[in-house]
Amino acid sequence: MRKAAGAVRLVIKYILFIGFTVQIILGFFWMAGNFAKVQDFTPVDMGVYPFFLRLAGRGYGLIYLLQLGAALYAGYRLLNSLHVGDMRICLWGSLAMMTLPMAMQCHLALLPYSLVGSLELLEISCVCQSAGEKDMLGEKALWGSIACFTAQCLLWPKYCIPGAVLPLLLLLRRLPGMLRKRECRFRGLLAAVCFLAVAAAGYGAERSGEDGRSNTSGLDWLLVKRFCWPTIWGDWGGEPETFNLATSKTIWVIGYYPNNMDVYLKPELDAMTPETAESVMRKMVSRAWSKHYPMVVRQIGWDVLGYSVTPVILPLQLEGDAYDSYSGRNYEMMRNGTPILAKYYVKVSCGWFTVSLVLLAGAVVLDCIGRFSQTRKSAKAWRERLAGVFPFFAVVISAGVLVLFFTMQGAGIMDYKYTVWVNQLWIAGSIMIVGFEQKKINPF
């Protein structure tokens, strides 16, 4: 059984190598055709990223090179921390992660999402390395994670909430041991203070543009945007007086586009007294949930899948079989200048991503079959596997919080650029689980 599993695993390894190599080649062709272009995305107006753009001026190629270099290094560092193989294999795997179409689009865009995602991959590499660190109680990994989190908050303050999960989990794991050691106690407290200061500063920067008396800065407003937008006209078109509106025309306009909730409805709610606004929002949420809860749950599920496994869901979104999102707009940006190449780049890469997930699942099963008899009597082998439990669950929790955070920002505004690194992790998993270094197999 073990020999048969090993033979099948060998076939999977070479299939994965060929598939990801094709994706890398297509990605480099698309990059060459779009390096001298600027994608027409709405710029981010918070954080220090706009300052970098002003500093670079018309030399946006420098920004592209910086983002591509950071992505390549972050992927290499992550795969190296996972002990995937030698330098050539880690570099090839990093290129596979970098050339995922959604990731490559971010690398060649004047937006902070590429650098934020690369910093998250560096954080994950720190967490993976901390599992094996014996010296200084893993302080190096902890400070590296806090440094990456600080850079993320500076680049994009909105990321301060979902981005805090990974360094927080690492801090909670390392801090008790540091406090028990007298020589490490001060550094442990300093790390905790630095993390809290960065998180508070990032949250303050993200909220800096809001009025302190706003009625739409809490959970009720998020639920209104998540539950009520698709059916707001049908639910409230005959009751404009609920929002202090003279006619139902504004409610009709709100239903055109999900961002109109912020443009038209939010000012009306902010103009009310806090008690009235809270009552109206809860009434809206209650009516939408009671009348349309199957649809609301289905739409939330589409967004969760769209953020978590974008290449699998993107073809459905482009064909109109999924829920409203920004994916069509993003795809149009990719097609500008190289429409035929972009079409096949996205089509082939998305199809291959789905195939790689199936092969990944098969490789996990074969790995369990091939190793069970070998490790069932080895306590040391089980201890080595348990050492990897914390990094695994820390990454899963961090990715889950990120997906949930952006899913609950509103209906119809799903944008895969926010969670590119989550999809890159699936590729890293394929490369890690298949592990070319096992049995000394090297496709190079």
N, C-alpha and C positions, 0 to 999 in steps of 0.2 A: 504493500500500500504506500509506504514512504517513497519507494522508487518511482511508482507511477505518479504520485503527487509532485515529486521533484521534476519529472519529465514535463508534465503539464505546466508547472511553474516556469520552467525554462522557456517554453513556447510563449507564455504570457510576457515574459521579460522582453523578448525580442520584438513582439508585436507592439508593446508600449514604446520601445525605443524607436521603431520606425514611425509610429503615429506621431509622437511628439517631435520627431525630427522634421516631419512634413509641416507641422504647425510652426516650428521655428523658421523654416524657410519662407513660408507664406507671410509670417509676421515681419520678417526683415524686408521683404518686397513691399509690404504695405507701409512700413516705416520709411523706406526710401522714397516712396511716392508722395508722402504727406509731411516730410520733415520741414519743408519750406512753407507750409501752410499753417494758418491759425484757425482752429475750430471755433465756430461762432456760439460759444456757450455764454450764459449770463455770468459775469465775474462775481467772485466772492468778495464782499466788501468788509470783512472782519479779519482780525489777526494780522500777522506781519507779512503774509504772502503777497498782498497788494503792494507792499513796500518793495519787495524783491522785484516785482514786475516793473515798477517805476524805475528802480535802480538799473535793471537790464535794458530798459528802453525798447528799442526795436530789435535788440539782439535776443529774441525769444529762443533762438536755437541753443543758446547757452542754458536756458532754463530746461529745454528738452534734454540736453546732454546730462545736466545735473540729475534730473528725474530718472533717466534711463540708467545712469551709473548707480544711483542709490538703489534702484530696483534690482539691478544685477547683483550688487554687493549683498543686499538684504536676503535675496533668495539663496545666494551661495552660503552666507553665514548660517542661515536656518538649516539647510541641508547638511552642512558640515557639523552642526551641533547635534543633528540626528544620526550622525555616523553612517550616512548613506553609502559613501564610497570615497574614492580618492579625489584629487582636485579636478580632474577632467570630468568625472561623472557629476560632481557637485556643480561645476560650471554649466554643463549641459542641462542639468535639471533646473538651474536658475534661469537659463534662457527659455526653457519650456514654460516656466511660471511667468516670465516677463512678457512672452509673446501671446498669452491668452488675449483674445481680441479686446475684451473689456478693459484689461489691464493696460494693453498697449495704447488704447485710446486715451486713457488717463495720463500715460507717460508723455504723450504728445499733445497735451491740453494745458492751457494756462490756468490751472486749477490746483488746489492744494491736496487733492485726494490721492495723487500718486505718492507724494512724499509721506503723507499720513499713513498710507497703507504699508509703505516700505519700513517706516518706523515701527509699525505694529509687528511686522515680521521679525525685526530685530529684537523687539520685546519678547516674542515667543522664543527666539533663540536663547535669550538670557534665561528664561524660565526653564528651558530644556537643559541648559548647562548647569543651572542651580541644583538639579536633581543629583548630579555627580560631584558637586563641589564639597570638599571636606575642610579646606582652609577658610578661615575668617567667616565660618558659618554661612557661606554663600553671599557675602557682602558685595562682591564684585557684580554678580548678576542683579542684585537688588538695586544698587545704584545705577546700573546700566538701564534697568527698566524705568526707574524714576526719571532719568535723563531723557529717554525716548518719550515718555509721557509729557514731560515739560515742553519738548519741541513740538509735539502734536498740539498742545494747547496754544502755543504761540502761533502755529501755522493756521489752525482752524479751531477757535474756541468752542464751537458747537460740539466738538468731539470730546469735551472734558468729562461728560457723564459716562458714555459707553467706554471711552478710553481708559477710565480709571479702574476698571474691573481687574485687569491683569496685574498691574502693579500692586493693587490693594490685596489681592489674593497672595501674591508673593511676599508682601510685607507681613501679612497675618501669619504666614508660615514661618518666616525667619525671625520675626521680632521676639517671640517668647524665648528662643534660644539665645539671642543676643542680650536680652535683659538678664538672663541667668549668669552671664559672664561679666564680671566687673569691668574688664578691659574693653568690652564691646558695648556696655550699657549706654554710654554717651552717644556712640555712633548709631545705635538702634533708635534712640529717641530723636536724634537729629534726622534720621531717614523718615521717621513718622511725621515730624514737623514739616519737613520739606514736601512730602507728598500731600499733606493736608493744605499747605500754603499754595501749592501749584493747582490743586483741584479747586480751591476757593477762588483763586485769581482767574482761572479759566472760566468758572461758572459766572463770576462777576463780569468778565469781558463779554461773555455770550449774552448776558442780560443787560448790558450797558445801554443798548438802544431802546429799551422799553421804559414806559412810564411806570413809576412805582405804584401808582393807583390803578393800573390796568386790571380789568376784570377778566382778562383772557390769557393769563399767564400760568394757569394751573391745569390740573388734570381734567376738569370739566370741559375746557375748551378743546383739549386734545381728543376727548371722546366725541365731541360734537363734530370735529373735522373727520374723525375716523368713521363714525356711524351714520352721519346725517347727510353728507354731501350728495351721494348719488340720487337720493329720493327727496331732497328738500322741497322741490317744487310740488310734488304730489302730496307731501305731508303738510306743507304750510302755505301753499299758494293762495288759499282762501282766507288766511288769517294774517295779513300783513301788519295789523295793529299790534300783534305780539312783539314785533321788533321795532315798534314806533315808526313804521313806514306808512305813508299815505296810500300807496298802491302796492300791488303784488309784483310790479315790474322788476324791482330790485331782486326779489327772490327768484324770478325767472332768469335774470342775468347771472346770479350766483350759480345756478345749475349748469351754465355753459361750461365752466372750467373750474377745476378744484381749487386753484389759487385764488379764485374770486371770493372764497370764504374769508380770506385775510383782507382782501381789498374792500369788500362791501359789508360783510356781516360783522366783522370784528369791530369797526368803528361804532356801529350801532350798539353793540353790547357794552363797549367801553363807556359810552355816553350814559348808560343806565346807572342806577345806584347798585352797589355791590350785591345787595340782597335780591334785587329784581333780576340782575344779570344771572346770578347763580340759579334762581328759580327757573328762568327761561331756558338756560342751557340744560339743566337736569330734565326739564319737561321735553326738550328736543331729543335728548338721548333716550329717554324712556319710551317715547313714541316710536322712534326709529328702531329700537331694539325689539319692542313688542310686535311691530308690524313686519319687520324685515330681517329678523335675526338669522334665518338661514342664509340669506344673501350676504349679510355682514360677515358672518363666519367664513363663508366661501371666499369673499374678497380678501379678508385678512390672510386666509390660507394661501391664496395666489401671491400676495405680497411677500409672505414668509418664504415661499419657494423661490420667488423671483430674486430675493436678496441672497438666499442660501446656495442655490444651484442655478445661477443665472444662465449659463450656456444651455441647460436643459429646457428652461422655460422661455428663453428669448425667441426661438423659432415660433412658438405658439403665440407669443405676444405680437410678433410681426405679422402673423397671419390673421390676427383678430380673434383668436380662440381663447385668449386669456383676459385678464382684467386690465382696465386703463392704467397706463404707466408712461414714463418718459422714455421708454426703450425705443419707440419709433423715432422720436426726435434724435436720440443718440445715434441710432443707426444711420439716419440721414446725414449726420455730421461725418460719420465714417465714410460714406459713399461719395462725398464731395471730392472731386478730382480724380478718384480711382474707383468708379462705380462697379466695374466688372470684377476687379481684384478684390474689393471689399466684400462683394457678394459671396465669392467662393471662399475667401478667408474666413468669414463668419460662418458660412454654411459648413465647411469642412471642420473647422475648429469646434463648433458646437456639437456636431455629430460625433466627432472623435472624443470630446469630453464625456459624452454619455457612454460611449463604448468603454472608455477608461474607467468609469465608475463601476461598470459591470465586471471588468477585469480585476479591479481593485477588490471587489467583494469576493471574487473567485480566489484571488491570491490569499486573502485572509483565511478563507476556509481551508485551502491547501496548506497554509502555514500551520494551522491548528492540527491538521491531520499529520503533517510531517514531524511536528515537534512534540506532540503529546507524550508519546512513549519515551522520548528522550529526556523530557524534563519532569515527568511526574514524580520521580524519586529524587530529584535534585533540589534541595532546599535553597542552595545558592542561586540556581537559575530562577526560582520563584521570587527570591528577594530582589534580583536584578529587574525582573518584570514589574514588581510592585513599586520599584523606585521611579518607574515611568508613569505611575497612575496619576500623581499630582499634576505634572505638566499636561497630560491628556485632558483631565477634567477641567483644569484651569483654562485651557484654550477653548474647550467646548462651552464652558460657562460664559467666557468673554465673547465668543462669537454669537452665542444665543442672545445675550443682552444687547449686543450691537444690532442684530436683526430685529429684535423686538422693539428697540428704541426707535429705529427708523420706520418700522411698520406702523407704529402708533402715532407718527407725525401727521397722518391724514390719509384719506382715501384718494386714489387716483394719482398719486404723486410718487409712486415707486421709482427710484433712480438707482440703477445698479452701480453707479460710480462710487456710491458711499461704502459699499461692502466688497470691493474688488479683492481684498486680501483673503476674505472668507473663501472665495472661489479658488484662489491660488493655493489654498491649503489642501484642497482636494487633489490638485496635481502633485503637491509635495507628498501627500499620502500615498499616491500611486508609486512615486519614485522611491519612497521610504519603505513601504511594505514589500514591494517587489525586490528591493535591495540588491543591486547588481554585484555588491561585493561578496554576497553569499555564494558559496561553492566556487569562489574565485572566478566568477564569470565577468568578463569585461568586454562589452561590445565594441570598444575602441581598439 
